[in-house]
Amino acid sequence: MAVSKTTHPGPNLHLSPEHKMIRQAARDFAQKEIAPIAAEFDESGEFPTETIRKMGEMGFMGIEVPEEYGGAGMDTMAYVLALEEICKADAAHGTIMSVNNSS
């Protein structure tokens, strides 16, 4: 079988200033608020109510929902960037975020 020399451009992964901002905000929040308490909640089995509430206040819950319906009105790339940073700190918080953003 011959290999084609034709290349196909991949997705555009150049981040806009807004995408960089949401990624940094999520990273800062995750490292400051989630990472220090993640193991504690894993051990206790309690629900991390306070950090989840703060994630909602930051717009991470319903991130792709239009603003007129109470969401942040951002795109899928913003969602993925924020989710990645939250998951780096704690998969449980990331799972809660992903469920709250599913449609």
DRENMIBA-139353 format. One record per residue: residue number from 0; residue in one letter; z, x, y of N, C-alpha, C in turn. Coordinates in Angstrom, 3 decimals. Example, Ala and Ser with C-alpha at 12.3 -4.5 7.8 and 13.67 -1.06 7.14 Angstrom:
<sites>
<k 0; r A; npz 7.800; npx 13.190; npy -5.690; capz 7.800; capx 12.300; capy -4.500; cpz 7.800; cpx 13.200; cpy -3.300>
<k 1; r S; npz 7.080; npx 12.850; npy -2.250; capz 7.140; capx 13.670; capy -1.060; cpz 7.870; cpx 12.900; cpy 0.030>
</sites>
This chain:
<sites>
<k 0; r M; npz 0.000; npx 0.852; npy -1.168; capz 0.000; capx 0.000; capy 0.000; cpz 0.000; cpx 0.898; cpy 1.231>
<k 1; r A; npz -0.869; npx 0.606; npy 2.154; capz -0.974; capx 1.383; capy 3.388; cpz 0.050; cpx 0.891; cpy 4.399>
<k 2; r V; npz 0.567; npx 1.811; npy 5.158; capz 1.521; capx 1.471; capy 6.211; cpz 0.757; cpx 1.341; cpy 7.512>
<k 3; r S; npz 0.947; npx 0.235; npy 8.192; capz 0.270; capx -0.002; capy 9.458; cpz 0.835; cpx 0.905; cpy 10.538>
<k 4; r K; npz -0.042; npx 1.418; npy 11.360; capz 0.399; capx 2.248; capy 12.482; cpz 0.668; cpx 1.392; cpy 13.719>
<k 5; r T; npz 0.421; npx 0.119; npy 13.607; capz 0.672; capx -0.784; capy 14.718; cpz 2.177; cpx -0.974; cpy 14.870>
<k 6; r T; npz 2.629; npx -0.850; npy 16.066; capz 4.051; capx -1.090; capy 16.316; cpz 4.211; cpx -2.385; cpy 17.088>
<k 7; r H; npz 5.298; npx -3.020; npy 16.819; capz 5.607; capx -4.270; capy 17.511; cpz 6.855; cpx -4.035; cpy 18.345>
<k 8; r P; npz 6.797; npx -4.425; npy 19.587; capz 7.989; capx -4.225; capy 20.416; cpz 9.143; cpx -5.072; cpy 19.892>
<k 9; r G; npz 10.312; npx -4.517; npy 19.918; capz 11.497; capx -5.256; capy 19.500; cpz 12.021; cpx -6.088; cpy 20.651>
<k 10; r P; npz 13.174; npx -6.651; npy 20.472; capz 13.752; capx -7.458; capy 21.547; cpz 14.114; cpx -6.587; cpy 22.747>
<k 11; r N; npz 14.108; npx -7.195; npy 23.894; capz 14.484; capx -6.493; capy 25.117; cpz 16.009; cpx -6.396; cpy 25.162>
<k 12; r L; npz 16.526; npx -5.196; npy 24.980; capz 17.974; capx -5.006; capy 24.983; cpz 18.477; cpx -4.343; cpy 26.256>
<k 13; r H; npz 17.662; npx -4.375; npy 27.293; capz 18.106; capx -3.868; capy 28.587; cpz 19.015; cpx -4.932; cpy 29.198>
<k 14; r L; npz 20.244; npx -4.565; npy 29.431; capz 21.215; capx -5.534; capy 29.918; cpz 21.118; cpx -5.704; cpy 31.427>
<k 15; r S; npz 21.199; npx -6.956; npy 31.843; capz 21.220; capx -7.266; capy 33.270; cpz 22.590; cpx -6.888; cpy 33.826>
<k 16; r P; npz 22.712; npx -6.806; npy 35.133; capz 24.037; capx -6.548; capy 35.720; cpz 25.074; cpx -7.597; cpy 35.295>
<k 17; r E; npz 24.648; npx -8.847; npy 35.152; capz 25.565; capx -9.905; capy 34.733; cpz 26.038; cpx -9.683; cpy 33.300>
<k 18; r H; npz 25.109; npx -9.256; npy 32.433; capz 25.482; capx -8.984; capy 31.046; cpz 26.456; cpx -7.812; cpy 30.965>
<k 19; r K; npz 26.205; npx -6.793; npy 31.751; capz 27.115; capx -5.640; capy 31.765; cpz 28.495; cpx -6.054; cpy 32.259>
<k 20; r M; npz 28.524; npx -6.956; npy 33.237; capz 29.784; capx -7.429; capy 33.789; cpz 30.578; cpx -8.226; cpy 32.753>
<k 21; r I; npz 29.912; npx -9.140; npy 32.041; capz 30.621; capx -9.948; capy 31.044; cpz 31.104; cpx -9.074; cpy 29.898>
<k 22; r R; npz 30.295; npx -8.092; npy 29.500; capz 30.716; capx -7.179; capy 28.430; cpz 31.962; cpx -6.401; cpy 28.854>
<k 23; r Q; npz 31.963; npx -5.898; npy 30.080; capz 33.112; capx -5.125; capy 30.561; cpz 34.349; cpx -6.003; cpy 30.710>
<k 24; r A; npz 34.163; npx -7.219; npy 31.209; capz 35.300; capx -8.139; capy 31.356; cpz 35.906; cpx -8.466; cpy 29.993>
<k 25; r A; npz 35.049; npx -8.723; npy 29.007; capz 35.535; capx -9.018; capy 27.658; cpz 36.221; cpx -7.799; cpy 27.051>
<k 26; r R; npz 35.643; npx -6.622; npy 27.262; capz 36.235; capx -5.379; capy 26.741; cpz 37.618; cpx -5.149; cpy 27.355>
<k 27; r D; npz 37.704; npx -5.276; npy 28.669; capz 38.981; capx -5.063; capy 29.354; cpz 40.040; cpx -6.052; cpy 28.865>
<k 28; r F; npz 39.650; npx -7.320; npy 28.777; capz 40.578; capx -8.352; capy 28.317; cpz 41.031; cpx -8.076; cpy 26.883>
<k 29; r A; npz 40.083; npx -7.775; npy 26.024; capz 40.402; capx -7.551; capy 24.612; cpz 41.353; cpx -6.379; cpy 24.430>
<k 30; r Q; npz 41.102; npx -5.309; npy 25.153; capz 41.951; capx -4.124; capy 25.004; cpz 43.332; cpx -4.305; cpy 25.640>
<k 31; r K; npz 43.384; npx -5.052; npy 26.730; capz 44.656; capx -5.250; capy 27.432; cpz 45.498; cpx -6.370; cpy 26.813>
<k 32; r E; npz 44.855; npx -7.470; npy 26.459; capz 45.586; capx -8.667; capy 26.046; cpz 45.636; cpx -8.896; cpy 24.531>
<k 33; r I; npz 44.560; npx -8.557; npy 23.822; capz 44.485; capx -8.898; capy 22.398; cpz 44.925; cpx -7.752; cpy 21.493>
<k 34; r A; npz 44.357; npx -6.584; npy 21.694; capz 44.639; capx -5.455; capy 20.789; cpz 46.135; cpx -5.175; cpy 20.612>
<k 35; r P; npz 46.928; npx -5.207; npy 21.691; capz 48.352; capx -4.884; capy 21.516; cpz 49.140; cpx -5.888; cpy 20.664>
<k 36; r I; npz 48.648; npx -7.129; npy 20.551; capz 49.411; capx -8.154; capy 19.834; cpz 48.747; cpx -8.613; cpy 18.537>
<k 37; r A; npz 47.579; npx -8.122; npy 18.225; capz 46.811; capx -8.608; capy 17.073; cpz 47.580; cpx -8.463; cpy 15.761>
<k 38; r A; npz 48.130; npx -7.306; npy 15.495; capz 48.849; capx -7.084; capy 14.231; cpz 50.067; cpx -7.993; cpy 14.119>
<k 39; r E; npz 50.729; npx -8.216; npy 15.240; capz 51.911; capx -9.094; capy 15.258; cpz 51.549; cpx -10.501; cpy 14.799>
<k 40; r F; npz 50.429; npx -11.029; npy 15.295; capz 50.002; capx -12.371; capy 14.900; cpz 49.494; cpx -12.393; cpy 13.466>
<k 41; r D; npz 48.878; npx -11.318; npy 13.012; capz 48.457; capx -11.227; capy 11.612; cpz 49.671; cpx -11.313; cpy 10.692>
<k 42; r E; npz 50.724; npx -10.604; npy 11.038; capz 51.930; capx -10.572; capy 10.207; cpz 52.703; cpx -11.888; cpy 10.247>
<k 43; r S; npz 52.790; npx -12.491; npy 11.425; capz 53.582; capx -13.721; capy 11.562; cpz 52.823; cpx -14.962; cpy 11.104>
<k 44; r G; npz 51.497; npx -14.919; npy 11.164; capz 50.703; capx -16.088; capy 10.808; cpz 50.673; cpx -17.143; cpy 11.899>
<k 45; r E; npz 51.261; npx -16.847; npy 13.044; capz 51.267; capx -17.796; capy 14.157; cpz 49.906; cpx -17.813; cpy 14.849>
<k 46; r F; npz 49.632; npx -18.925; npy 15.524; capz 48.394; capx -19.061; capy 16.287; cpz 48.591; cpx -18.401; cpy 17.651>
<k 47; r P; npz 47.637; npx -17.573; npy 18.088; capz 47.779; capx -16.855; capy 19.370; cpz 47.439; cpx -17.735; cpy 20.576>
<k 48; r T; npz 48.231; npx -18.752; npy 20.794; capz 47.958; capx -19.762; capy 21.820; cpz 47.702; cpx -19.167; cpy 23.199>
<k 49; r E; npz 48.545; npx -18.266; npy 23.626; capz 48.445; capx -17.739; capy 24.992; cpz 47.146; cpx -16.973; cpy 25.224>
<k 50; r T; npz 46.774; npx -16.095; npy 24.304; capz 45.540; capx -15.326; capy 24.517; cpz 44.310; cpx -16.215; cpy 24.379>
<k 51; r I; npz 44.374; npx -17.215; npy 23.518; capz 43.243; capx -18.145; capy 23.388; cpz 43.093; cpx -18.945; cpy 24.678>
<k 52; r R; npz 44.216; npx -19.385; npy 25.250; capz 44.164; capx -20.108; capy 26.532; cpz 43.528; cpx -19.231; cpy 27.603>
<k 53; r K; npz 43.926; npx -17.966; npy 27.656; capz 43.363; capx -17.044; capy 28.642; cpz 41.870; cpx -16.828; cpy 28.415>
<k 54; r M; npz 41.451; npx -16.774; npy 27.152; capz 40.020; capx -16.634; capy 26.864; cpz 39.251; cpx -17.832; cpy 27.418>
<k 55; r G; npz 39.843; npx -19.014; npy 27.301; capz 39.219; capx -20.207; capy 27.859; cpz 39.125; cpx -20.141; cpy 29.371>
<k 56; r E; npz 40.190; npx -19.669; npy 30.005; capz 40.194; capx -19.533; capy 31.462; cpz 39.130; cpx -18.544; cpy 31.933>
<k 57; r M; npz 38.845; npx -17.542; npy 31.111; capz 37.832; capx -16.547; capy 31.471; cpz 36.415; cpx -17.037; cpy 31.190>
<k 58; r G; npz 36.294; npx -18.195; npy 30.555; capz 34.978; capx -18.752; capy 30.270; cpz 34.407; cpx -18.354; cpy 28.928>
<k 59; r F; npz 35.209; npx -17.743; npy 28.059; capz 34.708; capx -17.299; capy 26.766; cpz 34.597; cpx -18.429; cpy 25.745>
<k 60; r M; npz 35.237; npx -19.556; npy 25.999; capz 35.121; capx -20.717; capy 25.115; cpz 34.100; cpx -21.658; cpy 25.754>
<k 61; r G; npz 33.028; npx -21.931; npy 25.065; capz 31.960; capx -22.733; capy 25.660; cpz 31.122; cpx -21.909; cpy 26.614>
<k 62; r I; npz 30.930; npx -20.652; npy 26.279; capz 30.247; capx -19.711; capy 27.170; cpz 28.797; cpx -20.121; cpy 27.458>
<k 63; r E; npz 28.154; npx -20.792; npy 26.490; capz 26.763; capx -21.215; capy 26.692; cpz 26.643; cpx -22.664; cpy 27.159>
<k 64; r V; npz 27.758; npx -23.346; npy 27.279; capz 27.742; capx -24.733; capy 27.735; cpz 27.446; cpx -24.744; cpy 29.232>
<k 65; r P; npz 26.532; npx -25.617; npy 29.672; capz 26.223; capx -25.680; capy 31.107; cpz 27.474; cpx -25.953; cpy 31.948>
<k 66; r E; npz 27.476; npx -25.392; npy 33.133; capz 28.628; capx -25.536; capy 34.027; cpz 28.952; cpx -26.989; cpy 34.334>
<k 67; r E; npz 27.930; npx -27.835; npy 34.439; capz 28.194; capx -29.239; capy 34.771; cpz 28.973; cpx -29.961; cpy 33.673>
<k 68; r Y; npz 29.054; npx -29.360; npy 32.487; capz 29.837; capx -29.927; capy 31.391; cpz 31.111; cpx -29.127; cpy 31.128>
<k 69; r G; npz 31.485; npx -28.265; npy 32.056; capz 32.725; capx -27.517; capy 31.942; cpz 32.620; cpx -26.154; cpy 31.287>
<k 70; r G; npz 31.408; npx -25.723; npy 30.965; capz 31.223; capx -24.416; capy 30.342; cpz 30.949; cpx -23.331; cpy 31.364>
<k 71; r A; npz 30.650; npx -22.149; npy 30.860; capz 30.379; capx -21.010; capy 31.735; cpz 28.909; cpx -20.927; cpy 32.139>
<k 72; r G; npz 28.025; npx -21.628; npy 31.423; capz 26.609; capx -21.645; capy 31.779; cpz 25.889; cpx -20.329; cpy 31.559>
<k 73; r M; npz 26.365; npx -19.530; npy 30.616; capz 25.734; capx -18.232; capy 30.350; cpz 24.769; cpx -18.346; cpy 29.170>
<k 74; r D; npz 24.079; npx -17.256; npy 28.880; capz 23.097; capx -17.271; capy 27.801; cpz 23.657; cpx -16.667; cpy 26.515>
<k 75; r T; npz 22.813; npx -16.674; npy 25.474; capz 23.228; capx -16.174; capy 24.167; cpz 23.596; cpx -14.700; cpy 24.207>
<k 76; r M; npz 22.887; npx -13.909; npy 24.972; capz 23.204; capx -12.485; capy 25.066; cpz 24.615; cpx -12.290; cpy 25.619>
<k 77; r A; npz 24.992; npx -13.055; npy 26.632; capz 26.345; capx -12.964; capy 27.190; cpz 27.379; cpx -13.326; cpy 26.129>
<k 78; r Y; npz 27.087; npx -14.367; npy 25.365; capz 27.993; capx -14.785; capy 24.288; cpz 28.178; cpx -13.670; cpy 23.264>
<k 79; r V; npz 27.077; npx -13.085; npy 22.815; capz 27.140; capx -12.037; capy 21.794; cpz 27.887; cpx -10.810; cpy 22.313>
<k 80; r L; npz 27.619; npx -10.420; npy 23.541; capz 28.302; capx -9.257; capy 24.116; cpz 29.809; cpx -9.491; cpy 24.221>
<k 81; r A; npz 30.196; npx -10.673; npy 24.690; capz 31.621; capx -10.989; capy 24.804; cpz 32.269; cpx -11.072; cpy 23.425>
<k 82; r L; npz 31.601; npx -11.730; npy 22.496; capz 32.147; capx -11.878; capy 21.148; cpz 32.334; cpx -10.524; cpy 20.472>
<k 83; r E; npz 31.383; npx -9.641; npy 20.641; capz 31.484; capx -8.306; capy 20.050; cpz 32.741; cpx -7.582; cpy 20.537>
<k 84; r E; npz 33.001; npx -7.660; npy 21.831; capz 34.168; capx -6.976; capy 22.387; cpz 35.475; cpx -7.606; cpy 21.911>
<k 85; r I; npz 35.509; npx -8.926; npy 21.822; capz 36.705; capx -9.609; capy 21.333; cpz 36.949; cpx -9.237; cpy 19.871>
<k 86; r C; npz 35.891; npx -9.233; npy 19.066; capz 36.024; capx -8.900; capy 17.641; cpz 36.460; cpx -7.460; cpy 17.416>
<k 87; r K; npz 36.081; npx -6.563; npy 18.315; capz 36.529; capx -5.174; capy 18.182; cpz 38.051; cpx -5.092; cpy 18.239>
<k 88; r A; npz 38.659; npx -5.957; npy 19.023; capz 40.115; capx -5.957; capy 19.169; cpz 40.790; cpx -6.727; cpy 18.044>
<k 89; r D; npz 40.183; npx -7.849; npy 17.622; capz 40.789; capx -8.672; capy 16.575; cpz 39.784; cpx -9.696; cpy 16.065>
<k 90; r A; npz 39.495; npx -9.623; npy 14.779; capz 38.525; capx -10.542; capy 14.176; cpz 38.985; cpx -11.994; cpy 14.250>
<k 91; r A; npz 40.292; npx -12.235; npy 14.173; capz 40.789; capx -13.609; capy 14.234; cpz 40.473; cpx -14.247; cpy 15.583>
<k 92; r H; npz 40.700; npx -13.521; npy 16.663; capz 40.346; capx -14.044; capy 17.985; cpz 38.838; cpx -14.273; cpy 18.074>
<k 93; r G; npz 38.060; npx -13.367; npy 17.519; capz 36.609; capx -13.523; capy 17.520; cpz 36.164; cpx -14.748; cpy 16.746>
<k 94; r T; npz 36.818; npx -15.007; npy 15.618; capz 36.483; capx -16.189; capy 14.822; cpz 36.792; cpx -17.458; cpy 15.597>
<k 95; r I; npz 37.941; npx -17.498; npy 16.237; capz 38.307; capx -18.667; capy 17.044; cpz 37.298; cpx -18.859; cpy 18.168>
<k 96; r M; npz 36.907; npx -17.771; npy 18.806; capz 35.911; capx -17.853; capy 19.878; cpz 34.581; cpx -18.363; cpy 19.343>
<k 97; r S; npz 34.146; npx -17.860; npy 18.193; capz 32.845; capx -18.271; capy 17.660; cpz 32.843; cpx -19.744; cpy 17.279>
<k 98; r V; npz 33.940; npx -20.226; npy 16.711; capz 34.029; capx -21.638; capy 16.340; cpz 33.978; cpx -22.513; cpy 17.588>
<k 99; r N; npz 34.650; npx -22.092; npy 18.638; capz 34.656; capx -22.872; capy 19.874; cpz 33.332; cpx -22.814; cpy 20.616>
<k 100; r N; npz 32.467; npx -21.912; npy 20.244; capz 31.152; capx -21.816; capy 20.870; cpz 30.040; cpx -22.365; cpy 19.988>
<k 101; r S; npz 30.387; npx -22.830; npy 18.792; capz 29.348; capx -23.350; capy 17.898; cpz 28.971; cpx -24.763; cpy 18.322>
<k 102; r S; npz 27.743; npx -25.091; npy 18.050; capz 27.305; capx -26.448; capy 18.420; cpz 26.731; cpx -27.162; cpy 17.238>
</sites>
